[in-house]
């Protein structure tokens, strides 16, 4: 097996590696002269710079695209997006910005709960996940968002931190009001991939495996983003 082949991972491991590489790409961009609207370095250059495979870079860019941070243009490359901040006159945040906030906060909530939760708290989280599963049946992006944010809101409540609860409430409301109802129906295969990652995260939380639970949370949230936008050409508000 070549060095390049050894770098290639499959399934959930690709998503976890891609999440880490995505964060490295963001750091690289923040420390460089790349401005919103400008092209990022190519896949080969990023792979060499970050010491990973081009496939992992490709997955990382897809994850950043799902979060609304980069735009991938066919046969052109990846471009840094202009951030969609609320306007001074009360303009709504888009679903991409709401999801990006959840991607930032979600794994931290999972880590915190994984360290402190007892049996009853884990059972509560699993009951909320069962509701999420039922919400996914109709393949509605808005219902999926409501189910997912209900889960992370429950984790915030378990921490007992009122500011975390308020932050999750704001994220949930912003996303629900920001245009999820305009997205196309979710694809069954993508739904299964996301939910499998989410369930693996719950199992890791039950075992108090903090590192694995956090990686699974990041992977499942990235999978959720790709699931939302894979059918409409990656466009988001």
C-alpha positions as CSV (number, residue, x, y, z in Angstrom):
1,X,0.0,0.0,0.0
2,X,1.3,3.4,-1.0
3,X,1.6,6.3,1.5
4,X,-1.3,8.0,-0.3
5,X,-3.4,4.9,0.0
6,X,-2.6,4.7,3.7
7,X,-3.9,8.2,4.2
8,X,-7.2,7.3,2.6
9,X,-9.9,6.4,5.1
10,X,-13.4,5.1,4.6
11,X,-16.9,5.7,6.1
12,X,-17.2,7.6,9.3
13,X,-13.4,7.8,9.7
14,X,-13.2,10.0,6.5
15,X,-15.7,12.4,8.1
16,X,-13.8,12.6,11.3
17,X,-10.5,13.2,9.5
18,X,-12.2,15.7,7.2
19,X,-13.6,17.6,10.1
20,X,-10.1,18.0,11.5
21,X,-8.7,19.1,8.1
22,X,-11.6,21.5,7.7
23,X,-10.6,23.3,10.9
24,X,-7.0,23.4,9.7
25,X,-8.1,24.9,6.4
26,X,-10.1,27.6,8.3
27,X,-7.0,28.4,10.3
28,X,-4.9,28.5,7.2
29,X,-7.3,30.9,5.5
30,X,-7.5,33.2,8.6
31,X,-3.7,33.5,8.6
32,X,-3.4,34.1,4.9
33,X,-4.4,36.9,2.5
34,X,-7.4,35.1,1.1
35,X,-10.4,37.4,1.2
36,X,-14.2,36.6,0.8
37,X,-14.9,35.9,-2.8
38,X,-11.3,34.8,-3.5
39,X,-10.2,31.3,-4.5
40,X,-8.6,29.0,-1.9
41,X,-5.4,27.0,-2.7
42,X,-6.1,23.9,-4.8
43,X,-6.7,20.4,-3.4
44,X,-3.2,19.2,-4.2
45,X,-1.6,22.3,-2.5
46,X,-3.8,21.9,0.6
47,X,-3.1,18.2,0.9
48,X,0.6,18.8,0.7
49,X,0.4,21.7,3.2
50,X,-1.7,19.8,5.7
51,X,-0.1,16.4,5.3
52,X,-3.3,14.5,4.2
53,X,-4.8,13.0,1.1
54,X,-6.6,14.9,-1.6
55,X,-9.7,12.8,-0.9
56,X,-9.7,14.0,2.7
57,X,-9.2,17.6,1.5
58,X,-12.2,17.2,-0.8
59,X,-14.4,15.9,2.0
60,X,-13.2,18.8,4.2
61,X,-14.1,21.3,1.6
62,X,-17.5,19.7,1.2
63,X,-18.0,20.0,4.9
64,X,-17.1,23.7,4.8
65,X,-19.4,24.2,1.9
66,X,-22.2,22.5,3.9
67,X,-21.6,25.1,6.7
68,X,-21.8,28.0,4.2
69,X,-18.1,28.9,4.6
70,X,-16.8,28.1,1.1
71,X,-18.4,27.8,-2.3
72,X,-17.3,25.0,-4.5
73,X,-17.4,25.8,-8.2
74,X,-17.3,23.1,-10.8
75,X,-13.9,23.0,-12.6
76,X,-12.8,26.2,-10.8
77,X,-12.1,25.4,-7.2
78,X,-13.3,26.5,-3.7
79,X,-13.9,30.1,-2.9
80,X,-14.2,31.8,0.5
81,X,-17.8,32.9,1.1
82,X,-18.9,36.3,2.3
83,X,-20.3,35.7,5.8
84,X,-24.1,36.2,6.1
85,X,-24.4,38.3,9.3
86,X,-27.7,39.7,10.4
87,X,-28.5,43.1,9.0
88,X,-28.9,46.1,11.3
89,X,-32.5,46.4,10.4
90,X,-33.2,42.9,11.8
91,X,-32.6,40.8,8.7
92,X,-32.8,37.0,9.3
93,X,-29.8,34.7,9.5
94,X,-29.7,32.0,6.9
95,X,-29.8,28.2,7.6
96,X,-26.1,28.0,6.7
97,X,-25.2,30.4,9.5
98,X,-27.4,28.7,12.0
99,X,-25.9,25.3,11.1
100,X,-22.4,26.7,11.4
101,X,-23.2,27.9,14.9
102,X,-24.5,24.4,15.8
103,X,-21.4,22.8,14.3
104,X,-19.3,25.0,16.6
105,X,-21.3,24.5,19.8
106,X,-22.6,20.9,19.4
107,X,-19.4,18.9,19.9
108,X,-18.6,21.0,23.0
109,X,-22.0,20.2,24.5
110,X,-21.5,16.5,23.7
111,X,-18.1,16.5,25.5
112,X,-19.6,18.3,28.5
113,X,-22.5,15.9,28.9
114,X,-20.4,12.9,28.2
115,X,-18.3,13.8,31.3
116,X,-21.1,14.5,33.7
117,X,-24.2,12.7,32.7
118,X,-25.6,9.8,34.5
119,X,-27.9,7.0,33.3
120,X,-31.1,9.0,33.5
121,X,-29.6,11.9,31.4
122,X,-28.4,9.4,28.8
123,X,-31.8,7.8,28.6
124,X,-33.3,11.3,28.1
125,X,-30.9,12.0,25.3
126,X,-31.9,8.7,23.7
127,X,-35.6,9.5,23.9
128,X,-35.0,12.8,22.2
129,X,-33.0,10.9,19.5
130,X,-36.0,8.6,19.0
131,X,-38.1,11.8,18.3
132,X,-35.5,12.9,15.8
133,X,-35.7,9.6,14.1
134,X,-39.4,10.0,13.7
135,X,-39.0,13.6,12.4
136,X,-36.7,12.2,9.7
137,X,-39.3,9.9,8.3
138,X,-41.1,12.7,6.4
139,X,-37.7,13.8,5.0
140,X,-38.5,17.4,5.8
141,X,-35.4,19.7,6.3
142,X,-37.3,21.9,8.7
143,X,-38.6,19.0,10.8
144,X,-35.1,17.5,10.8
145,X,-33.6,20.8,12.0
146,X,-36.2,21.0,14.8
147,X,-35.5,17.5,15.9
148,X,-31.7,18.0,15.8
149,X,-31.8,21.3,17.7
150,X,-34.2,19.7,20.3
151,X,-31.5,17.1,20.9
152,X,-28.7,19.6,21.4
153,X,-31.1,21.9,23.5
154,X,-31.7,18.9,25.8
155,X,-27.9,18.5,26.1
156,X,-27.6,22.2,27.0
157,X,-30.3,21.7,29.7
158,X,-28.3,18.7,31.1
159,X,-25.3,20.9,31.7
160,X,-27.4,23.3,33.8
161,X,-25.8,26.3,32.2
162,X,-28.4,28.9,31.4
163,X,-26.2,30.7,28.8
164,X,-25.7,27.5,26.8
165,X,-29.4,26.9,26.9
166,X,-30.0,30.5,25.7
167,X,-27.4,30.0,22.9
168,X,-29.1,26.8,21.7
169,X,-32.5,28.4,21.8
170,X,-31.2,31.2,19.6
171,X,-29.6,28.8,17.2
172,X,-32.8,26.7,16.9
173,X,-35.0,29.7,16.3
174,X,-32.7,31.4,13.8
175,X,-32.5,28.2,11.7
176,X,-36.2,27.5,11.9
177,X,-37.0,31.0,10.7
178,X,-34.2,31.2,8.2
179,X,-35.4,29.2,5.2
180,X,-35.1,25.4,6.0
181,X,-38.7,25.1,4.7
182,X,-37.4,26.1,1.2
183,X,-34.8,23.3,0.9
184,X,-35.6,20.1,-1.0
185,X,-36.7,16.8,0.5
186,X,-33.8,14.9,2.2
187,X,-32.3,11.9,0.4
188,X,-32.8,8.5,2.1
189,X,-29.2,7.4,1.8
190,X,-27.9,10.7,3.3
191,X,-30.5,10.4,6.1
192,X,-29.2,7.0,7.0
193,X,-25.5,8.1,7.0
194,X,-26.3,11.1,9.3
195,X,-28.4,9.1,11.7
196,X,-25.9,6.2,11.9
197,X,-23.2,8.8,12.9
198,X,-25.6,10.3,15.5
199,X,-26.4,6.9,17.0
200,X,-22.6,6.1,17.2
201,X,-22.2,9.3,19.1
202,X,-24.9,8.3,21.6
203,X,-23.2,4.9,22.1
204,X,-19.8,6.6,22.8
205,X,-21.5,9.0,25.3
206,X,-22.9,6.0,27.1
207,X,-19.4,4.6,27.4
208,X,-18.1,8.0,28.5
209,X,-15.7,8.0,25.6
210,X,-15.3,11.7,25.4
211,X,-12.9,11.9,22.4
212,X,-14.9,9.5,20.2
213,X,-18.3,11.1,21.2
214,X,-16.9,14.6,20.2
215,X,-15.6,13.3,16.9
216,X,-18.9,11.6,16.1
217,X,-20.8,14.7,16.9
218,X,-18.7,16.7,14.5
219,X,-19.0,14.0,11.9
220,X,-22.8,13.8,12.2
221,X,-23.2,17.5,12.0
222,X,-21.1,17.8,8.9
223,X,-23.2,14.9,7.4
224,X,-26.3,16.8,8.3
225,X,-25.1,19.8,6.4
226,X,-24.2,17.8,3.3
227,X,-27.6,16.1,3.5
228,X,-29.3,19.5,3.5
229,X,-27.6,21.0,0.5
230,X,-26.6,18.1,-1.7
231,X,-29.7,18.3,-3.9
232,X,-29.8,22.1,-4.6
233,X,-26.3,22.6,-5.9
234,X,-24.8,23.7,-2.5
235,X,-26.8,27.0,-2.4
236,X,-27.7,28.4,0.9
237,X,-29.0,31.6,2.4
